[in-house]
Amino acid sequence: MDAPHATDDVVHVVVVHWNQPVRLRATLAALADQGVAVRALVVDNGSAAAELDAARAVVASAPIDARLFEAGTNTGFGPGANIGLRVWLAEGVGEWAAVVPHDALPDPGALAALIAMAAAQHHVGLACADVGDGETPVVDPYFGGMTVPARVAAGWEPADYPHGTLLLARRACLEAIGLFDERYFAYCEEADLGVRARAAGWQVGLARGVRVTNPTMRSGSPVVDYLMHRNTLLLVREHSGAYHAAIRLIIAVFQLVRGVVQPSSRAWLFSATGRLAGIVDHLRGRYGPPPPWLLREASGPEPAVGAAADQVPASVG
């Protein structure tokens, strides 16, 4: 649809979509009731022909100002979000932008409440809404991105990184630190962004009580296990150094072997093939999209780009 010129009163929202037009429709409908005017840019990450046609129709009939960008391939969650964020930065309008996956359902007024809470704090660069799990995102020097029990029941809570189910970014912050590191493809990119923001002096936090739901969280497949392990090793190496990365590698190998010989020790997300491939590719320096052979062998679906919002700690056996 033709979009009117953006203004500072309109919040730019990047919606990363892949093969889920029905869920996309629900997300765009939810964005129409956020207490602020929303201008959505839906980035389609190479959906199949039928789903792409349906997504075009969904965007054309959306109850908000919405545009569609067709990436033509599954670029991943972070790279897909970057497409929309670059458009926003180039337009030069608006202090805040949000990023959501195609299945995020923010409560009515959640975006306005998130912006208000972030703006009320000192020098906030990144923020996120509350998924209702009672957890706070942290980055451990050995285990990477994970969560710990929340410290507050309501209000602003400092966090090491924002999860991607409803992520809010300040223009000045992204201009200073850059966008998502596209080596991650999906999973751990929010943790990397949060670490870089805090290192540059920006505050990062979670708006406890400002709710968003993500119906397809906790999806598991060999591809997800691959990405979680490969990317956690990358995250630890980049931000904690070689010593911590070596310890994390030893832990990853131990957990892999233990899971193979002792199935009862496995976490809910365990794929020997995915984990081994992730470890090997990290050692080879191969990042970006998962290898095609793993996508073909995966018994479950290729990880939906929206699944990146589910930060499952790879440190769990």
Backbone bond lengths (Angstrom), bond angles and torsions (degrees), N, CA, C in turn:
res aa  C-N    CA-C-N  psi(-1)  N-CA   C-N-CA  omega(-1)  CA-C   N-CA-C  phi
1 M - - - 1.453 - - 1.513 109.26 -
2 D 1.311 117.01 150.82 1.454 120.72 177.67 1.516 109.27 -70.16
3 A 1.316 116.16 131.81 1.457 120.65 -174.96 1.513 110.43 -105.69
4 P 1.328 117.76 135.62 1.449 120.24 174.15 1.516 110.32 -69.02
5 H 1.309 115.92 161.69 1.459 120.36 -179.54 1.526 110.16 -62.04
6 A 1.344 115.46 134.55 1.457 120.14 -178.88 1.525 110.54 -67.86
7 T 1.313 115.56 150.56 1.459 121.49 175.36 1.515 108.53 -130.00
8 D 1.350 115.92 168.17 1.459 120.18 -179.90 1.517 112.36 -64.94
9 D 1.323 118.20 -17.86 1.459 121.22 -179.87 1.529 112.25 -83.71
10 V 1.317 117.28 -6.58 1.462 121.86 -177.44 1.524 109.31 -104.27
11 V 1.333 116.46 133.77 1.463 121.40 179.19 1.522 109.28 -94.67
12 H 1.309 116.07 125.30 1.467 122.50 178.47 1.530 108.33 -79.86
13 V 1.327 117.32 125.17 1.464 122.01 179.05 1.523 109.01 -122.03
14 V 1.319 116.05 122.69 1.462 121.81 175.92 1.523 108.18 -93.26
15 V 1.319 116.47 123.53 1.468 121.98 178.15 1.526 107.41 -111.84
16 V 1.323 116.67 115.56 1.461 120.86 -179.42 1.528 108.50 -91.95
17 H 1.337 115.84 120.70 1.471 121.11 -171.29 1.523 111.65 -121.52
18 W 1.333 114.53 142.93 1.466 120.19 174.08 1.528 109.44 -153.21
19 N 1.322 115.79 103.76 1.470 122.84 169.64 1.526 115.42 62.56
20 Q 1.320 118.69 26.82 1.467 120.73 -179.15 1.530 110.41 -135.82
21 P 1.328 119.42 62.82 1.468 120.46 -175.98 1.522 113.57 -64.37
22 V 1.334 118.51 -31.51 1.466 120.27 178.73 1.524 109.92 -66.12
23 R 1.310 117.02 -45.35 1.463 120.07 177.67 1.524 110.84 -67.80
24 L 1.317 116.72 -35.41 1.466 120.16 176.50 1.519 110.70 -59.43
25 R 1.323 117.58 -41.93 1.467 120.68 178.72 1.529 110.70 -58.94
26 A 1.332 116.88 -43.60 1.462 120.62 -179.98 1.527 111.14 -65.46
27 T 1.322 116.77 -38.69 1.462 120.12 179.34 1.522 111.60 -65.80
28 L 1.326 117.43 -44.52 1.467 119.97 178.52 1.523 111.20 -64.67
29 A 1.336 116.81 -35.33 1.466 119.61 176.48 1.523 110.42 -64.95
30 A 1.335 117.17 -40.99 1.463 120.50 178.62 1.526 111.08 -65.03
31 L 1.321 117.60 -35.00 1.466 120.78 179.69 1.522 112.63 -68.75
32 A 1.329 116.69 -15.24 1.466 120.12 178.35 1.519 112.43 -77.05
33 D 1.329 117.59 -9.88 1.465 121.61 -175.10 1.526 109.92 -125.47
34 Q 1.323 116.37 54.17 1.459 120.58 -173.69 1.523 114.44 -112.04
35 G 1.315 117.72 6.01 1.457 120.06 178.03 1.514 113.66 77.62
36 V 1.326 117.09 0.01 1.462 123.08 175.63 1.524 107.65 -140.98
37 A 1.324 116.04 156.00 1.461 119.62 174.57 1.524 108.73 -72.60
38 V 1.316 115.91 134.28 1.463 121.36 -175.87 1.518 110.09 -118.04
39 R 1.305 115.89 137.39 1.464 123.10 172.71 1.521 107.22 -119.11
40 A 1.321 117.95 106.75 1.459 121.66 -172.85 1.520 111.55 -96.64
41 L 1.318 115.13 137.73 1.456 121.54 168.82 1.523 106.94 -116.25
42 V 1.316 116.21 109.19 1.457 121.76 179.21 1.523 107.89 -87.63
43 V 1.317 115.97 120.54 1.463 121.14 177.48 1.523 107.60 -101.15
44 D 1.327 116.19 111.35 1.464 119.54 178.81 1.520 109.48 -88.08
45 N 1.327 115.19 122.21 1.458 121.85 -175.38 1.523 111.63 -94.11
46 G 1.322 116.42 61.21 1.452 119.64 173.47 1.508 114.86 70.37
47 S 1.322 118.05 41.12 1.462 120.90 177.44 1.524 110.74 -61.68
48 A 1.337 115.84 155.60 1.459 121.17 174.14 1.526 109.46 -61.15
49 A 1.328 116.60 160.28 1.467 121.40 -171.00 1.518 112.92 -55.32
50 A 1.332 117.43 -47.28 1.464 120.26 -177.45 1.522 111.07 -65.37
51 E 1.335 116.03 -42.98 1.468 119.83 -179.64 1.531 111.09 -68.63
52 L 1.327 116.97 -34.31 1.461 119.73 177.53 1.522 110.85 -67.52
53 D 1.321 117.26 -42.13 1.466 120.03 176.45 1.522 110.49 -59.64
54 A 1.339 115.90 -42.77 1.460 119.76 179.03 1.522 110.90 -65.37
55 A 1.325 117.27 -39.25 1.465 120.49 178.72 1.521 111.01 -64.12
56 R 1.325 116.94 -38.51 1.464 119.82 176.66 1.523 110.75 -59.19
57 A 1.327 115.90 -43.53 1.462 120.05 179.87 1.521 111.15 -66.41
58 V 1.334 116.41 -39.47 1.466 120.64 178.96 1.520 110.42 -61.97
59 V 1.315 117.02 -46.55 1.468 120.57 -179.11 1.524 110.79 -65.78
60 A 1.327 117.03 -41.12 1.465 120.62 -179.07 1.519 112.21 -63.00
61 S 1.331 117.18 -30.75 1.468 121.15 -177.54 1.525 112.69 -103.73
62 A 1.323 117.96 11.86 1.465 121.18 -176.13 1.525 111.40 -62.75
63 P 1.340 117.03 147.39 1.468 120.62 179.33 1.523 113.13 -78.30
64 I 1.317 117.57 3.18 1.464 122.41 177.56 1.524 108.62 -126.63
65 D 1.311 116.41 168.63 1.459 121.99 173.41 1.529 107.40 -65.93
66 A 1.326 117.56 113.23 1.464 120.95 -175.43 1.517 110.80 -138.76
67 R 1.310 115.07 143.17 1.459 122.64 176.41 1.523 108.27 -128.32
68 L 1.321 116.46 158.77 1.461 121.73 179.75 1.519 109.67 -121.24
69 F 1.329 115.05 130.31 1.460 120.83 171.77 1.517 107.46 -114.76
70 E 1.317 117.13 124.97 1.461 121.84 -177.72 1.524 109.57 -99.36
71 A 1.344 115.50 106.62 1.462 119.92 -177.57 1.524 111.88 -72.48
72 G 1.327 117.43 -26.83 1.451 121.05 177.29 1.510 115.12 87.49
73 T 1.324 117.53 -12.90 1.458 121.98 178.41 1.512 108.04 -154.42
74 N 1.334 117.11 163.38 1.463 119.80 178.00 1.519 108.58 -79.90
75 T 1.311 115.50 95.75 1.463 121.06 -177.86 1.520 112.39 -77.13
76 G 1.351 117.61 -17.99 1.453 121.83 -174.17 1.518 110.85 104.45
77 F 1.326 115.82 168.30 1.462 119.92 -176.61 1.526 111.95 -67.97
78 G 1.331 116.88 -54.38 1.461 119.32 -178.89 1.517 113.52 -61.58
79 P 1.336 118.57 -50.18 1.463 119.24 177.80 1.524 112.90 -61.25
80 G 1.339 117.28 -37.14 1.459 119.60 176.93 1.515 111.66 -64.42
81 A 1.342 115.95 -43.10 1.463 119.68 176.78 1.522 110.97 -62.41
82 N 1.327 116.47 -38.19 1.468 120.13 179.88 1.527 112.16 -59.58
83 I 1.332 116.91 -35.52 1.467 119.87 178.36 1.522 110.01 -57.03
84 G 1.330 115.98 -49.22 1.456 119.87 -179.60 1.510 113.21 -69.80
85 L 1.334 117.12 -36.89 1.459 120.11 -179.90 1.526 111.40 -68.06
86 R 1.323 117.21 -34.93 1.466 119.16 177.18 1.525 111.32 -64.25
87 V 1.324 116.14 -38.41 1.465 119.70 176.54 1.525 109.61 -59.95
88 W 1.329 116.28 -46.77 1.467 121.38 -179.43 1.528 111.14 -62.33
89 L 1.313 117.26 -46.10 1.461 119.95 -179.91 1.522 111.25 -63.26
90 A 1.323 116.66 -38.92 1.467 120.21 -179.64 1.520 111.78 -67.45
91 E 1.329 116.99 -34.31 1.464 120.06 179.16 1.519 111.60 -68.20
92 G 1.337 116.67 -27.27 1.452 120.69 175.13 1.513 115.25 71.12
93 V 1.330 117.21 22.38 1.461 121.07 -175.77 1.527 109.86 -124.41
94 G 1.329 116.14 132.38 1.455 121.23 174.85 1.515 112.85 96.72
95 E 1.335 116.20 138.60 1.462 120.88 -179.18 1.518 112.40 -84.19
96 W 1.347 116.64 -30.14 1.463 120.67 -174.27 1.523 111.21 -122.32
97 A 1.331 115.60 145.14 1.462 122.26 169.69 1.517 107.88 -132.81
98 A 1.318 115.83 150.72 1.462 121.02 178.47 1.523 109.57 -118.73
99 V 1.323 114.98 154.35 1.464 122.10 175.42 1.519 108.00 -127.91
100 V 1.333 116.33 131.20 1.463 121.00 177.21 1.524 109.16 -137.65
101 P 1.339 117.63 153.19 1.456 120.74 169.80 1.518 110.44 -80.22
102 H 1.321 115.76 171.97 1.466 120.52 -174.47 1.517 114.57 -69.01
103 D 1.335 117.93 -7.00 1.461 120.05 -178.07 1.525 112.91 -120.45
104 A 1.325 117.71 14.79 1.464 120.49 178.77 1.523 110.41 -75.41
105 L 1.330 115.87 136.29 1.464 121.38 179.60 1.527 109.31 -127.18
106 P 1.328 117.83 84.68 1.461 119.87 177.46 1.519 111.31 -69.13
107 D 1.328 115.79 142.11 1.459 120.13 175.11 1.527 109.77 -60.72
108 P 1.333 117.66 156.22 1.467 119.73 176.37 1.531 111.24 -53.13
109 G 1.315 116.33 131.21 1.459 121.22 178.61 1.515 115.39 77.88
110 A 1.336 117.85 2.78 1.465 120.05 -175.08 1.524 112.17 -63.53
111 L 1.314 117.55 -41.75 1.463 119.76 -177.60 1.522 111.26 -65.34
112 A 1.331 117.12 -42.58 1.465 120.20 177.48 1.522 110.56 -62.28
113 A 1.338 116.89 -42.13 1.461 120.75 179.75 1.524 111.27 -66.06
114 L 1.321 116.69 -38.83 1.464 120.59 179.01 1.525 110.88 -64.37
115 I 1.314 116.56 -44.76 1.464 120.26 178.80 1.526 110.76 -63.18
116 A 1.333 116.63 -44.02 1.465 120.14 -179.10 1.523 111.28 -62.39
117 M 1.341 116.70 -42.14 1.456 119.56 -178.89 1.527 111.14 -68.56
118 A 1.326 116.81 -40.30 1.464 119.70 178.97 1.524 110.95 -66.93
119 A 1.320 116.87 -41.48 1.462 120.86 -178.38 1.521 112.22 -66.67
120 A 1.337 116.82 -25.23 1.458 120.77 -178.58 1.528 112.60 -78.55
121 Q 1.331 116.87 -14.56 1.460 120.63 179.09 1.529 109.94 -91.19
122 H 1.320 115.15 168.66 1.465 119.74 -179.32 1.520 111.22 -84.98
123 H 1.329 116.55 121.69 1.463 123.36 167.80 1.534 112.78 55.77
124 V 1.320 116.10 47.03 1.469 120.12 176.91 1.526 109.46 -79.37
125 G 1.313 115.89 130.09 1.455 120.78 177.06 1.509 113.36 -105.23
126 L 1.357 116.43 -34.97 1.457 122.46 -178.44 1.518 109.32 -138.20
127 A 1.328 116.20 144.79 1.462 120.81 178.72 1.520 108.58 -151.11
128 C 1.323 115.60 165.27 1.461 119.65 176.26 1.515 109.46 -147.21
129 A 1.325 114.91 161.41 1.458 121.62 176.35 1.526 109.74 -83.25
130 D 1.316 115.45 -179.95 1.466 123.87 -174.15 1.526 109.27 -102.39
131 V 1.330 118.04 121.19 1.468 120.83 178.32 1.521 112.20 -85.40
132 G 1.338 117.43 -1.61 1.456 120.56 174.68 1.508 115.54 83.88
133 D 1.331 117.53 15.69 1.465 119.74 -179.06 1.520 113.09 -92.83
134 G 1.346 117.41 -1.48 1.455 119.99 -179.24 1.516 113.85 68.75
135 E 1.323 116.87 22.47 1.459 122.06 -176.41 1.530 110.84 -121.20
136 T 1.323 115.42 157.34 1.461 122.39 178.19 1.525 109.60 -123.14
137 P 1.323 118.88 130.97 1.466 120.77 179.64 1.533 111.83 -70.37
138 V 1.321 115.96 129.91 1.459 122.02 175.49 1.525 108.65 -134.15
139 V 1.321 115.73 162.39 1.461 121.38 174.86 1.519 108.28 -117.99
140 D 1.320 115.88 114.38 1.459 121.98 178.17 1.531 108.92 -88.34
141 P 1.339 118.15 139.35 1.466 119.28 -177.00 1.521 114.25 -63.87
142 Y 1.329 117.15 -21.35 1.461 120.66 177.95 1.528 112.86 -103.10
143 F 1.328 117.15 -36.41 1.462 121.13 -171.55 1.523 113.72 -103.57
144 G 1.318 118.16 -6.80 1.453 119.96 178.27 1.514 113.04 76.70
145 G 1.341 115.91 -148.25 1.453 120.58 -177.31 1.515 112.06 -71.23
146 M 1.320 116.05 129.22 1.456 122.29 178.45 1.525 107.91 -156.27
147 T 1.303 116.98 -175.37 1.461 120.02 178.50 1.517 110.17 -128.78
148 V 1.340 115.24 153.53 1.460 123.01 176.09 1.524 107.81 -131.23
149 P 1.341 118.47 161.90 1.464 119.88 179.73 1.526 112.36 -56.50
150 A 1.322 115.02 141.02 1.463 121.17 -179.39 1.520 111.23 -61.10
151 R 1.315 115.69 150.04 1.461 121.40 179.54 1.521 112.84 -101.32
152 V 1.328 117.23 -15.17 1.462 120.83 178.00 1.520 108.59 -130.80
153 A 1.335 116.25 152.81 1.464 120.89 -179.91 1.519 111.90 -88.68
154 A 1.321 116.63 -24.89 1.464 120.89 -179.02 1.517 108.63 -157.12
155 G 1.333 115.12 153.58 1.454 120.24 177.20 1.517 112.82 95.72
156 W 1.307 115.34 -165.50 1.461 121.36 -175.11 1.524 111.08 -76.71
157 E 1.321 115.99 134.37 1.459 120.80 176.32 1.529 109.28 -133.11
158 P 1.320 118.06 120.12 1.463 119.37 176.72 1.525 111.09 -58.51
159 A 1.310 116.53 143.44 1.459 122.50 178.93 1.521 108.23 -140.84
160 D 1.320 115.66 160.80 1.465 118.94 178.45 1.522 112.07 -77.10
161 Y 1.328 115.79 -28.52 1.466 119.28 179.11 1.520 109.07 -156.49
162 P 1.321 117.91 158.73 1.461 121.31 176.87 1.526 110.18 -93.97
163 H 1.334 117.30 135.32 1.459 117.98 173.29 1.527 109.09 -72.24
164 G 1.322 116.26 164.51 1.454 120.15 -171.83 1.505 116.23 -95.35
165 T 1.335 119.10 9.47 1.462 119.32 -179.80 1.524 111.31 -70.56
166 L 1.307 117.50 -36.50 1.467 123.45 168.59 1.517 106.32 -151.45
167 L 1.309 115.42 94.05 1.464 122.74 -174.75 1.518 109.10 -104.73
168 L 1.322 115.84 133.30 1.458 122.82 179.94 1.522 108.86 -114.45
169 A 1.328 116.69 132.34 1.464 121.11 -178.93 1.518 110.27 -129.08
170 R 1.318 115.32 139.51 1.461 121.74 177.17 1.532 109.36 -89.77
171 R 1.311 115.47 138.24 1.466 120.46 -177.56 1.531 111.61 -54.08
172 A 1.319 117.44 -49.96 1.463 120.31 -176.11 1.521 111.65 -61.68
173 C 1.320 116.65 -32.42 1.466 120.46 178.96 1.524 110.59 -66.81
174 L 1.330 116.85 -50.24 1.466 119.67 -179.15 1.519 111.68 -66.21
175 E 1.320 116.87 -34.01 1.466 119.02 176.93 1.526 110.80 -64.86
176 A 1.338 116.15 -29.18 1.463 120.09 -178.27 1.524 112.74 -84.51
177 I 1.331 117.74 -39.41 1.473 119.92 -171.82 1.524 113.84 -106.96
178 G 1.327 117.60 -13.43 1.451 120.34 -176.48 1.519 112.03 92.64
179 L 1.314 115.99 -177.93 1.462 122.58 -175.75 1.527 110.33 -97.89
180 F 1.339 116.70 -165.51 1.457 120.90 178.81 1.532 110.44 -61.59
181 D 1.315 116.46 139.12 1.458 122.04 173.93 1.530 107.75 -72.48
182 E 1.320 116.97 115.62 1.460 120.98 -170.94 1.524 113.49 -77.26
183 R 1.317 117.86 -3.56 1.463 119.40 173.53 1.522 111.46 -65.71
184 Y 1.330 117.42 -25.52 1.466 120.11 -174.57 1.530 112.52 -75.96
185 F 1.314 118.52 -26.44 1.465 123.50 -177.79 1.528 110.61 65.13
186 A 1.314 117.79 -67.41 1.467 123.25 176.10 1.522 107.82 -155.73
187 Y 1.310 116.05 143.88 1.467 125.44 -177.72 1.528 111.05 79.57
188 C 1.324 114.75 129.92 1.471 125.40 177.04 1.525 113.81 78.21
189 E 1.335 118.69 -7.85 1.460 118.97 179.44 1.513 111.77 -67.22
190 E 1.347 117.79 -32.61 1.461 120.01 177.35 1.526 110.65 -67.89
191 A 1.348 116.32 -37.34 1.460 119.81 178.51 1.525 110.45 -63.73
192 D 1.312 116.52 -44.49 1.465 120.67 177.69 1.527 110.94 -60.24
193 L 1.327 117.03 -44.28 1.460 120.83 180.00 1.524 110.56 -62.73
194 G 1.335 117.05 -42.16 1.450 120.92 179.86 1.514 112.86 -64.37
195 V 1.329 116.88 -41.77 1.464 120.49 178.16 1.523 110.27 -61.93
196 R 1.317 116.90 -42.91 1.469 120.16 179.90 1.525 111.41 -66.03
197 A 1.330 116.47 -38.11 1.467 119.42 179.43 1.523 111.13 -65.20
198 R 1.318 116.74 -46.65 1.467 119.46 -178.79 1.528 110.99 -66.54
199 A 1.323 117.22 -35.48 1.464 120.19 177.71 1.526 111.55 -64.22
200 A 1.329 115.83 -27.66 1.467 120.64 179.05 1.526 112.41 -89.09
201 G 1.329 117.20 4.53 1.458 120.76 175.81 1.510 115.65 96.07
202 W 1.328 118.19 5.56 1.455 121.01 178.88 1.518 110.89 -87.32
203 Q 1.327 115.59 148.43 1.458 120.48 174.45 1.533 109.51 -88.23
204 V 1.327 115.53 143.66 1.460 122.82 178.96 1.519 107.76 -127.48
205 G 1.329 117.29 139.19 1.454 117.73 -178.99 1.509 114.13 -162.52
206 L 1.327 113.73 177.60 1.463 123.42 -178.37 1.519 108.97 -122.45
207 A 1.328 116.41 135.54 1.466 121.58 178.98 1.525 108.50 -90.34
208 R 1.320 115.84 90.92 1.464 120.99 -176.43 1.526 110.02 -65.19
209 G 1.319 115.90 127.89 1.458 121.63 -178.76 1.512 113.82 96.92
210 V 1.332 117.50 -13.77 1.468 121.49 174.35 1.524 106.13 -90.40
211 R 1.319 117.07 100.93 1.456 121.62 -163.14 1.527 114.60 -92.61
212 V 1.316 113.15 142.93 1.460 122.95 169.38 1.524 106.74 -140.64
213 T 1.317 116.85 140.79 1.460 120.37 177.22 1.524 109.34 -114.22
214 N 1.320 114.15 157.47 1.461 122.15 -176.76 1.528 106.42 -138.93
215 P 1.331 118.39 91.13 1.468 121.25 -170.66 1.514 115.09 -57.99
216 T 1.330 118.93 -26.04 1.460 119.67 -175.40 1.520 112.86 -105.51
217 M 1.325 118.10 22.36 1.448 120.15 173.56 1.520 109.86 -65.59
218 R 1.349 115.09 160.93 1.456 123.16 179.72 1.519 112.67 68.40
219 S 1.314 116.25 31.80 1.450 119.02 171.03 1.524 108.47 -79.31
220 G 1.325 116.95 143.01 1.448 119.93 -178.07 1.509 111.81 -131.66
221 S 1.320 116.99 142.73 1.451 121.86 176.65 1.514 107.28 -164.81
222 P 1.344 117.87 165.97 1.462 119.34 175.16 1.526 112.63 -56.20
223 V 1.335 116.65 -33.20 1.461 119.80 -179.60 1.524 110.50 -66.81
224 V 1.333 116.83 -41.28 1.465 120.28 178.70 1.524 110.18 -63.56
225 D 1.346 117.45 -45.09 1.462 120.17 179.54 1.531 110.46 -63.20
226 Y 1.309 116.34 -38.74 1.470 120.91 175.98 1.527 110.74 -58.34
227 L 1.326 116.05 -52.19 1.463 120.30 -177.04 1.519 111.80 -64.46
228 M 1.334 116.87 -41.32 1.457 119.28 -178.84 1.524 111.09 -62.19
229 H 1.320 117.27 -43.80 1.461 119.11 -176.93 1.525 112.23 -74.96
230 R 1.309 117.02 -46.51 1.462 119.31 178.57 1.519 111.11 -59.03
231 N 1.332 116.04 -45.93 1.459 119.97 -174.34 1.516 112.71 -73.86
232 T 1.343 117.40 -32.93 1.459 119.33 175.80 1.522 110.41 -64.28
233 L 1.320 116.73 -41.62 1.462 119.81 177.30 1.528 110.91 -62.18
234 L 1.320 116.89 -40.10 1.465 120.81 176.90 1.522 110.81 -64.34
235 L 1.325 116.60 -45.70 1.466 121.20 -178.75 1.525 111.22 -59.82
236 V 1.326 116.82 -47.09 1.460 120.88 -178.80 1.527 110.49 -64.29
237 R 1.316 117.13 -43.18 1.466 119.69 179.94 1.525 111.46 -62.97
238 E 1.349 116.20 -43.18 1.462 120.22 -175.64 1.520 112.39 -68.30
239 H 1.330 116.92 -35.96 1.462 118.94 -170.23 1.526 114.91 -114.12
240 S 1.333 117.88 -11.72 1.467 119.76 178.61 1.519 112.77 -118.86
241 G 1.320 117.85 -17.11 1.453 120.41 175.64 1.517 114.48 102.98
242 A 1.335 114.56 173.91 1.464 121.43 -172.54 1.525 112.57 -65.37
243 Y 1.333 117.77 -38.14 1.464 119.75 -178.13 1.524 110.83 -63.34
244 H 1.326 116.33 -50.22 1.459 120.14 179.38 1.528 110.94 -62.60
245 A 1.331 116.61 -37.98 1.460 119.98 179.52 1.521 111.08 -64.65
246 A 1.338 117.29 -37.75 1.461 120.42 178.52 1.525 110.95 -65.42
247 I 1.326 116.77 -42.12 1.466 120.17 177.36 1.520 110.28 -63.65
248 R 1.333 116.56 -42.46 1.474 119.78 179.29 1.519 110.50 -63.63
249 L 1.310 117.98 -36.71 1.462 121.44 178.07 1.525 110.77 -65.00
250 I 1.317 117.15 -42.95 1.468 120.65 177.84 1.522 110.40 -61.24
251 I 1.334 116.82 -43.05 1.466 120.76 178.68 1.523 110.39 -62.19
252 A 1.335 116.89 -43.61 1.463 120.69 -179.00 1.523 111.18 -61.95
253 V 1.332 116.93 -42.92 1.467 120.32 179.23 1.526 110.22 -66.17
254 F 1.330 117.12 -42.10 1.467 120.48 178.47 1.526 111.03 -60.72
255 Q 1.333 117.02 -45.94 1.463 120.39 179.96 1.524 111.48 -63.77
256 L 1.319 116.73 -36.07 1.462 120.59 177.99 1.525 110.69 -64.62
257 V 1.324 117.05 -49.80 1.468 120.62 -179.10 1.523 110.56 -63.78
258 R 1.339 116.91 -44.21 1.462 119.93 179.77 1.518 111.04 -61.40
259 G 1.332 117.38 -40.85 1.457 120.25 179.72 1.512 112.99 -64.78
260 V 1.337 116.31 -32.18 1.465 120.20 179.24 1.521 111.17 -73.60
261 V 1.333 117.41 -45.55 1.470 120.57 -175.26 1.522 112.54 -86.16
262 Q 1.333 117.00 -19.65 1.467 121.03 -178.84 1.525 108.81 -133.55
263 P 1.329 117.87 80.31 1.468 121.08 -175.31 1.525 114.20 -55.17
264 S 1.326 117.72 -28.70 1.466 119.76 -178.78 1.520 112.31 -66.34
265 S 1.329 117.36 -16.22 1.470 120.67 -179.01 1.520 112.48 -87.03
266 R 1.325 117.03 -5.91 1.460 120.17 -174.12 1.526 112.45 -68.16
267 A 1.329 115.12 143.79 1.461 120.61 169.89 1.521 108.49 -74.62
268 W 1.352 116.25 171.10 1.467 119.11 -179.26 1.524 111.33 -61.29
269 L 1.326 116.63 -28.26 1.454 121.58 177.58 1.521 108.04 -106.96
270 F 1.329 116.20 105.10 1.464 119.56 179.72 1.515 109.84 -149.10
271 S 1.309 115.90 123.81 1.461 122.77 172.74 1.519 107.33 -139.45
272 A 1.325 116.85 112.17 1.460 120.03 179.89 1.525 110.61 -59.24
273 T 1.325 116.24 -42.05 1.466 120.17 179.74 1.522 111.10 -63.08
274 G 1.344 115.69 -47.66 1.455 119.85 -178.66 1.517 112.57 -63.75
275 R 1.336 116.68 -44.03 1.462 119.97 -178.81 1.525 111.45 -65.01
276 L 1.328 116.12 -46.71 1.461 119.09 -179.12 1.526 110.74 -61.16
277 A 1.320 116.91 -43.70 1.464 120.32 179.14 1.523 111.00 -63.10
278 G 1.335 117.10 -39.13 1.457 120.41 178.99 1.517 112.41 -64.57
279 I 1.341 116.43 -42.10 1.462 120.65 178.43 1.527 110.40 -64.32
280 V 1.333 116.14 -46.53 1.465 120.54 -178.71 1.527 111.20 -63.11
281 D 1.334 116.58 -44.03 1.462 118.72 -179.10 1.524 111.70 -66.19
282 H 1.332 117.26 -34.26 1.467 118.73 175.00 1.522 110.21 -62.02
283 L 1.312 116.96 -45.33 1.458 120.33 -179.52 1.530 111.33 -64.87
284 R 1.325 116.50 -30.62 1.465 121.08 177.92 1.528 112.43 -81.31
285 G 1.344 116.73 -12.90 1.459 119.84 -175.95 1.510 112.90 77.63
286 R 1.342 116.89 26.60 1.462 120.95 179.76 1.520 109.31 -97.36
287 Y 1.324 116.82 113.12 1.458 121.89 -179.62 1.523 109.33 -125.71
288 G 1.319 117.46 -171.63 1.454 120.42 -175.78 1.514 111.32 88.08
289 P 1.338 118.76 -147.25 1.469 121.41 -176.58 1.522 111.94 -61.45
290 P 1.332 117.80 150.51 1.467 120.56 174.33 1.525 110.01 -61.19
291 P 1.330 117.70 155.70 1.463 119.50 179.56 1.525 111.26 -64.93
292 P 1.321 118.38 141.33 1.471 120.91 -178.08 1.518 113.63 -56.52
293 W 1.330 117.62 -35.58 1.465 119.01 -178.40 1.520 111.24 -64.23
294 L 1.334 117.19 -33.47 1.461 119.64 179.04 1.522 110.48 -71.28
295 L 1.318 116.70 -37.29 1.460 120.29 176.81 1.526 110.47 -62.62
296 R 1.324 116.69 -38.05 1.464 120.00 179.90 1.520 111.93 -70.52
297 E 1.335 116.47 -35.52 1.455 120.21 -176.75 1.521 113.10 -81.85
298 A 1.330 117.08 -20.01 1.465 120.38 -175.68 1.524 110.39 -60.21
299 S 1.311 115.59 129.88 1.467 119.71 179.19 1.508 111.65 -75.69
300 G 1.357 116.50 -30.22 1.459 120.65 177.19 1.506 109.28 -92.61
301 P 1.348 116.77 -178.52 1.457 119.99 -179.68 1.509 111.62 -71.70
302 E 1.317 115.45 156.87 1.462 119.89 169.96 1.520 107.53 -56.18
303 P 1.351 118.57 140.43 1.453 119.21 -175.05 1.516 111.37 -59.26
304 A 1.304 115.93 120.39 1.459 119.25 175.78 1.510 108.52 -59.74
305 V 1.320 116.80 141.20 1.456 119.68 -177.60 1.517 110.84 -57.41
306 G 1.340 117.33 -30.98 1.452 120.10 178.49 1.503 113.30 -66.62
307 A 1.324 117.56 -20.95 1.456 120.21 -178.68 1.508 112.24 -66.52
308 A 1.324 118.46 -13.36 1.452 120.65 178.77 1.510 112.13 -61.63
309 A 1.313 116.75 -19.86 1.457 119.36 177.99 1.506 112.07 -68.24
310 D 1.327 117.25 -19.66 1.462 121.09 -179.15 1.515 108.97 -88.10
311 Q 1.321 117.05 93.37 1.452 120.64 -176.98 1.519 110.12 -84.61
312 V 1.324 116.82 86.13 1.456 121.68 177.47 1.516 108.18 -81.74
313 P 1.350 119.52 121.80 1.453 119.58 -177.67 1.516 111.26 -66.81
314 A 1.322 117.26 123.40 1.458 120.98 -179.75 1.515 111.43 -70.62
315 S 1.328 117.65 -8.59 1.450 120.24 178.48 1.514 112.06 -73.01
316 V 1.316 117.49 -15.29 1.453 120.32 179.69 1.513 108.40 -77.78
317 G 1.376 116.58 127.02 1.457 123.27 -173.95 1.467 115.00 -39.90
